[in-house]
């Protein structure tokens, strides 16, 4: 029976892609990017290897798609923070990636692979730049709206926040450290304290 002319079931296709990406994340977190095979990813995704290759022809494509989705998710979270009535409350709520050990380990795996793979490096750098610029714009708006002068520029504040989140990510991935909304709040309050 020919599939020619049959409509594509986009919901089923997206569900299959999600299952494959979830399976890839499981494998990459457990065995690393280079330690995971496409066979293991297909098994973890509960799809045939032939089906896996219909959607992703390589582990490189998989990690690029995972990185793209993480970036999209981070930007969406930033937009929710920006539109919230209370910046600090929204920031605490949205830092779910930092508190999720699996996502944190996967994030670090993406960064590690970007140090060896130029294509992934470019994707990570583009994502970071977009997120950093959006963060600076949001912080600048907060500073302008308050009418006060500040010790730190929006770029410095974004840099310190990114460094805090990245450092905390390393601790969460390697130790039994929990994300602390209170410490984040303290850091942001210090960074956004008006210059007297």
Order of alpha helices (4+ residues) and beta strands (2+ residues): alpha-alpha-alpha-alpha-alpha-alpha-alpha-alpha-alpha-alpha
